[in-house]
Amino acid sequence: MDLEKYIRDVPDFPTEGIIFKDITPLLADAEALAEAVRLLAEPFEGAGVELVAGIESRGFIFGGAVARQLGAGFVPLRKPGKLPYKTVRKEYALEYGTDAVEIHADAVQPGQKVLMVDDLLATGGTMAAACELVEGLGGRILGVAFLIELCFLNGREKLPGRDVHALIRVE
């Protein structure tokens, strides 16, 4: 199945000059969604994944489904102030300024095997910060999986030594 045909380009969103990769057509098609989840999980079947960590917000959609596919638990990583319990935070640089992600301080136990999932790999800053949080709690990251990778932004460079999988690679 050609998943790329289910991704809609939206020019000038959220700002002029950006071509936004809209995944909602893929989400609306039961077969395409099921295939995307299957393909995201496939490289990690039999690896002993105990937790799937998904990054707000579209990483929740795929992360939860991949966790179910792998028989693993799910852990959300969110923007600051959105989680109700004690959290740890990691800030990361943006082109102009900074942002941050948080995780519950007890979300990952030392030695747990974790798969990181998000919908899109762009510059890699968000995923790099998320990986640092999980490893800071003692988690062992088995890999990182994305629906889409914008290769021209070189996000993999911020994920050295990681087992990176992307279903759709945009050169």
C-alpha positions as CSV (number, residue, x, y, z in Angstrom):
1,M,0.0,0.0,0.0
2,D,1.3,3.4,-1.0
3,L,0.8,5.4,2.3
4,E,2.3,8.5,0.8
5,K,-0.9,9.0,-1.3
6,Y,-2.8,9.5,1.9
7,I,-0.6,12.5,3.0
8,R,-2.0,15.8,1.9
9,D,0.4,18.8,1.4
10,V,-1.0,22.1,2.7
11,P,1.0,25.1,1.5
12,D,1.7,28.0,3.8
13,F,0.5,26.3,7.0
14,P,1.1,27.2,9.8
15,T,3.1,30.1,8.3
16,E,4.0,31.2,4.8
17,G,6.6,29.1,3.1
18,I,5.9,25.9,5.0
19,I,4.4,22.9,3.3
20,F,2.5,21.1,6.1
21,K,2.2,17.3,5.8
22,D,-1.4,16.6,6.8
23,I,-1.9,13.1,8.0
24,T,-5.7,13.3,8.5
25,P,-6.6,11.6,5.2
26,L,-4.5,8.6,6.3
27,L,-6.1,8.6,9.8
28,A,-9.6,8.6,8.1
29,D,-8.9,5.5,6.1
30,A,-9.1,2.3,8.2
31,E,-6.9,0.2,5.9
32,A,-4.2,2.9,5.5
33,L,-4.1,3.5,9.3
34,A,-3.9,-0.2,10.1
35,E,-1.1,-0.6,7.6
36,A,0.8,2.4,9.0
37,V,0.6,1.0,12.5
38,R,1.6,-2.5,11.3
39,L,4.7,-1.1,9.5
40,L,5.7,1.2,12.4
41,A,5.6,-1.8,14.8
42,E,7.1,-4.4,12.4
43,P,10.8,-3.7,12.9
44,F,10.4,-4.1,16.7
45,E,8.3,-7.2,16.9
46,G,10.0,-9.8,19.1
47,A,12.4,-7.1,20.5
48,G,10.8,-7.1,23.9
49,V,9.3,-3.6,23.7
50,E,7.7,-2.9,27.1
51,L,6.7,0.7,26.6
52,V,6.0,2.9,23.6
53,A,6.5,6.6,24.2
54,G,4.6,9.0,22.0
55,I,5.1,12.7,21.7
56,E,2.3,15.2,21.8
57,S,0.1,15.3,19.9
58,R,0.1,13.2,16.8
59,G,2.6,10.8,18.3
60,F,-0.2,9.8,20.7
61,I,-2.3,8.5,17.8
62,F,0.4,6.3,16.4
63,G,2.2,5.5,19.7
64,G,-0.9,4.2,21.4
65,A,-1.8,2.0,18.4
66,V,1.8,0.7,18.0
67,A,1.8,-0.1,21.8
68,R,-1.4,-2.1,21.3
69,Q,0.1,-3.9,18.3
70,L,3.3,-4.8,20.2
71,G,1.5,-5.7,23.5
72,A,3.2,-2.9,25.3
73,G,2.2,0.0,27.6
74,F,2.0,3.6,26.4
75,V,3.7,6.7,27.9
76,P,2.9,10.2,26.8
77,L,5.4,13.0,26.5
78,R,3.8,16.4,26.6
79,K,4.3,20.1,26.4
80,P,5.0,21.7,29.8
81,G,2.2,21.9,32.3
82,K,-0.1,19.3,30.6
83,L,0.7,16.2,32.8
84,P,-1.0,16.0,36.2
85,Y,1.7,14.3,38.3
86,K,5.4,15.1,39.1
87,T,7.3,15.5,35.9
88,V,10.8,15.9,34.5
89,R,11.5,18.3,31.7
90,K,13.9,18.7,28.9
91,E,14.3,21.9,27.0
92,Y,15.6,22.0,23.4
93,A,16.6,24.6,20.9
94,L,14.3,25.8,18.1
95,E,15.4,28.0,15.2
96,Y,14.3,31.0,17.2
97,G,14.0,30.3,21.0
98,T,13.4,27.1,22.9
99,D,10.7,24.6,23.6
100,A,10.4,21.7,26.1
101,V,8.8,18.3,26.6
102,E,7.9,16.6,29.9
103,I,7.2,13.1,31.1
104,H,5.9,11.8,34.4
105,A,8.9,11.1,36.8
106,D,7.7,7.5,37.3
107,A,6.6,6.7,33.7
108,V,9.7,4.6,32.9
109,Q,11.4,2.2,35.2
110,P,15.2,1.5,35.0
111,G,15.9,-1.0,32.3
112,Q,12.6,-0.9,30.6
113,K,12.7,-1.3,26.8
114,V,11.2,1.6,25.1
115,L,10.2,2.4,21.5
116,M,9.9,6.1,20.7
117,V,7.1,7.1,18.2
118,D,6.1,10.3,16.5
119,D,4.4,11.2,13.3
120,L,7.1,13.4,11.8
121,L,10.9,13.7,12.0
122,A,11.9,17.3,11.0
123,T,14.9,18.8,12.7
124,G,15.1,16.1,15.3
125,G,15.1,18.4,18.4
126,T,11.9,17.2,19.9
127,M,12.7,13.5,19.6
128,A,16.3,14.0,20.8
129,A,14.9,15.7,24.0
130,A,12.3,13.0,24.4
131,C,15.0,10.3,24.2
132,E,17.1,12.1,26.8
133,L,14.1,12.2,29.2
134,V,13.4,8.5,28.8
135,E,17.0,7.6,29.2
136,G,17.3,9.9,32.2
137,L,14.6,7.8,33.9
138,G,16.7,4.6,33.1
139,G,14.8,3.5,30.0
140,R,16.6,1.6,27.3
141,I,15.6,2.9,23.9
142,L,15.3,0.2,21.3
143,G,14.5,2.5,18.4
144,V,12.6,5.5,17.1
145,A,9.8,5.3,14.5
146,F,8.1,8.0,12.4
147,L,5.4,8.0,9.9
148,I,7.2,10.7,7.9
149,E,10.8,11.9,7.7
150,L,11.6,15.3,6.1
151,C,15.1,14.2,5.0
152,F,16.2,17.6,3.8
153,L,16.1,18.9,7.5
154,N,18.7,16.3,8.6
155,G,16.8,15.3,11.8
156,R,18.7,12.0,12.0
157,E,21.8,14.0,12.8
158,K,20.3,14.8,16.2
159,L,19.7,11.1,16.8
160,P,23.2,9.6,16.4
161,G,23.4,5.9,17.2
162,R,19.6,5.5,17.2
163,D,17.8,2.8,15.2
164,V,15.6,5.2,13.2
165,H,12.7,4.0,11.0
166,A,10.5,6.2,8.8
167,L,7.7,4.9,6.6
168,I,7.7,7.9,4.2
169,R,10.9,9.7,3.4
170,V,10.5,13.1,1.8
171,E,13.8,14.1,0.1
